């Protein structure tokens, strides 16, 4: 076991422990602190989530293998990091994306210029903490805008091999990628993990 020098044993309790999962995440609390430990990243000791209020702290994700979002009455958190500027009263978990009434986020980072009113997640690989999203103006992969992607026609592949999109490949076969590994397309391009393939 791990000795937690900052924890009060009288009020200590486990919020969630997904013991046995590939990426074990443990949230615990006592009367004055909320603790977070991602055993894949930190085998030594749990960290105190700065400023987290143990009386109002709640997890916002159902997926216990992901670090995901949590909140209290004052702030939103990604793992043990405060999501700067996020509004806990309007925040929506779209793990690994999130949004509130003023912004959209990827993990703990605000996506500059994203419109939360039209922001939607298209596809997410939770185990990889990765995925596509879009709003009325842009398309994003892992929170980064994909230059030139057309949000009106952008869609993700129905199969991981991308073969359902082969009719959209350029008519000149010399421009085809070496494999059928696209995972998204729009009217102009095929994409793999946010990069233009053709």
C-alpha positions as CSV (number, residue, x, y, z in Angstrom):
1,X,0.0,0.0,0.0
2,X,0.8,3.7,-0.2
3,X,1.2,5.9,2.8
4,X,-0.7,9.1,2.4
5,X,0.8,11.5,4.8
6,X,-1.7,14.3,4.1
7,X,-4.8,12.2,4.5
8,X,-7.0,12.2,7.6
9,X,-7.7,8.5,8.3
10,X,-10.9,9.2,10.3
11,X,-12.7,10.9,7.3
12,X,-10.9,9.1,4.5
13,X,-13.0,7.4,1.8
14,X,-12.7,6.0,-1.8
15,X,-14.7,7.9,-4.5
16,X,-13.7,5.5,-7.3
17,X,-11.1,2.8,-7.8
18,X,-11.1,0.9,-11.1
19,X,-8.6,-1.7,-9.7
20,X,-7.6,-4.1,-12.4
21,X,-8.2,-1.7,-15.4
22,X,-5.3,-1.1,-17.8
23,X,-5.1,2.5,-16.7
24,X,-6.0,2.3,-13.0
25,X,-7.4,5.6,-11.7
26,X,-8.2,6.2,-8.0
27,X,-10.1,9.2,-6.6
28,X,-10.2,9.4,-2.8
29,X,-11.1,12.2,-0.3
30,X,-11.0,13.1,3.4
31,X,-12.6,16.1,5.2
32,X,-10.3,18.7,3.6
33,X,-8.8,17.2,0.4
34,X,-9.6,15.3,-2.8
35,X,-6.8,13.0,-4.0
36,X,-6.1,11.7,-7.5
37,X,-3.8,8.9,-8.6
38,X,-3.3,7.6,-12.1
39,X,-1.2,4.6,-11.3
40,X,0.0,4.4,-14.9
41,X,1.6,7.8,-14.6
42,X,2.4,8.0,-10.9
43,X,3.3,4.9,-8.9
44,X,4.5,6.8,-5.9
45,X,1.7,8.7,-4.2
46,X,-1.6,10.4,-5.0
47,X,-1.7,14.1,-5.6
48,X,-4.0,16.5,-3.9
49,X,-6.4,18.2,-6.4
50,X,-5.6,21.8,-5.8
51,X,-8.6,23.6,-4.2
52,X,-11.0,20.8,-4.7
53,X,-13.9,20.8,-2.2
54,X,-14.5,17.3,-1.0
55,X,-18.2,18.1,0.0
56,X,-19.2,19.1,-3.5
57,X,-16.7,17.1,-5.6
58,X,-18.3,14.8,-8.2
59,X,-17.0,12.8,-11.1
60,X,-18.4,13.7,-14.5
61,X,-17.4,10.5,-16.4
62,X,-18.8,7.0,-16.3
63,X,-15.8,5.5,-17.9
64,X,-13.6,4.4,-15.0
65,X,-10.6,3.7,-17.1
66,X,-10.2,7.4,-18.2
67,X,-9.0,10.2,-16.1
68,X,-11.8,12.4,-17.3
69,X,-13.6,15.4,-15.9
70,X,-14.7,16.1,-12.4
71,X,-16.0,19.2,-10.7
72,X,-17.0,20.8,-7.4
73,X,-19.0,24.0,-6.7
74,X,-16.0,26.2,-7.7
75,X,-14.1,24.6,-10.6
76,X,-13.8,21.9,-13.2
77,X,-10.9,19.4,-13.2
78,X,-9.2,17.1,-15.7
79,X,-7.5,14.4,-13.5
80,X,-5.7,16.6,-10.9
81,X,-5.5,19.7,-13.1
82,X,-7.9,22.7,-12.9
83,X,-9.6,23.4,-16.3
84,X,-8.9,27.2,-16.3
85,X,-11.9,29.3,-16.9
86,X,-14.4,26.4,-17.1
87,X,-17.8,27.1,-15.5
88,X,-18.8,24.1,-13.3
89,X,-22.5,25.1,-13.3
90,X,-22.8,24.8,-17.2
91,X,-20.0,22.3,-17.9
92,X,-20.8,19.2,-20.0
93,X,-18.5,16.2,-20.1
94,X,-17.9,15.0,-23.7
95,X,-14.7,13.0,-22.6
96,X,-12.0,13.7,-23.7
97,X,-13.7,16.9,-24.8
98,X,-15.9,19.2,-22.7
99,X,-17.8,22.4,-23.1
100,X,-19.6,25.1,-21.0
101,X,-21.6,28.1,-21.9
102,X,-18.5,30.0,-23.1
103,X,-15.9,27.6,-24.4
104,X,-15.0,24.1,-25.6
105,X,-12.1,22.1,-24.1
106,X,-9.8,19.2,-24.9
107,X,-8.6,17.6,-21.6
108,X,-7.6,20.6,-19.5
109,X,-7.0,23.0,-22.4
110,X,-9.4,25.5,-23.8
111,X,-9.9,25.2,-27.6
112,X,-9.3,28.7,-28.9
113,X,-12.0,30.0,-31.2
114,X,-14.3,26.9,-30.7
115,X,-18.0,27.7,-30.6
116,X,-19.6,25.8,-27.6
117,X,-23.1,26.4,-29.0
118,X,-22.4,24.3,-32.2
119,X,-19.6,22.1,-30.8
120,X,-20.2,18.4,-31.1
121,X,-18.0,15.3,-30.7
122,X,-17.9,13.1,-33.8
123,X,-15.8,10.2,-32.6
124,X,-13.7,9.4,-29.6
125,X,-11.2,6.7,-28.7
126,X,-11.4,6.9,-24.9
127,X,-8.6,4.5,-24.3
128,X,-6.3,6.6,-26.4
129,X,-7.8,9.9,-25.1
130,X,-8.2,11.0,-28.7
131,X,-10.9,11.9,-31.2
132,X,-12.6,14.3,-33.7
133,X,-15.0,17.1,-32.9
134,X,-16.4,20.1,-34.9
135,X,-18.4,23.3,-34.6
136,X,-20.0,25.4,-37.3
137,X,-16.6,26.9,-38.2
138,X,-13.9,24.2,-37.9
139,X,-13.0,20.6,-37.3
140,X,-10.7,19.4,-34.5
141,X,-8.6,16.4,-33.8
142,X,-7.4,16.1,-30.2
143,X,-8.4,19.7,-29.6
144,X,-6.3,21.1,-32.6
145,X,-8.0,22.6,-35.6
146,X,-7.5,20.7,-38.8
147,X,-6.6,23.3,-41.4
148,X,-8.9,23.4,-44.4
149,X,-11.3,20.7,-43.1
150,X,-14.9,21.4,-44.0
151,X,-17.2,21.1,-41.0
152,X,-20.3,21.0,-43.2
153,X,-19.3,17.8,-45.0
154,X,-16.8,16.3,-42.4
155,X,-17.7,12.8,-41.2
156,X,-15.9,9.9,-39.6
157,X,-15.5,6.5,-41.2
158,X,-17.9,3.8,-40.3
159,X,-15.2,1.1,-40.1
160,X,-11.7,1.4,-38.7
161,X,-10.2,0.4,-42.1
162,X,-11.9,3.3,-43.8
163,X,-13.0,1.2,-46.8
164,X,-16.4,2.7,-46.8
165,X,-14.9,5.9,-48.1
166,X,-12.9,4.4,-51.0
167,X,-15.4,5.9,-53.6
168,X,-14.3,9.4,-52.4
169,X,-10.7,8.8,-53.2
170,X,-9.2,10.8,-56.1
171,X,-9.9,9.4,-59.5
172,X,-6.2,9.4,-60.2
173,X,-5.0,6.3,-58.4
174,X,-1.4,7.6,-58.2
175,X,-2.7,9.9,-55.4
176,X,-4.3,7.1,-53.4
177,X,-2.8,6.3,-50.0
178,X,-0.8,3.1,-49.7
179,X,-3.5,1.6,-47.5
180,X,-7.2,2.0,-46.7
181,X,-6.4,3.7,-43.3
182,X,-8.5,6.8,-43.5
183,X,-10.7,7.4,-40.5
184,X,-12.6,10.5,-41.7
185,X,-13.4,12.5,-44.8
186,X,-14.9,15.7,-46.1
187,X,-15.7,17.0,-49.6
188,X,-12.0,17.7,-50.2
189,X,-9.9,15.2,-48.3
190,X,-9.5,11.9,-46.5
191,X,-7.9,12.0,-43.0
192,X,-6.1,9.7,-40.7
193,X,-5.8,10.9,-37.1
194,X,-6.3,14.5,-38.1
195,X,-3.8,14.5,-40.9
196,X,-4.6,14.7,-44.6
197,X,-4.1,11.4,-46.4
198,X,-5.3,12.4,-49.8
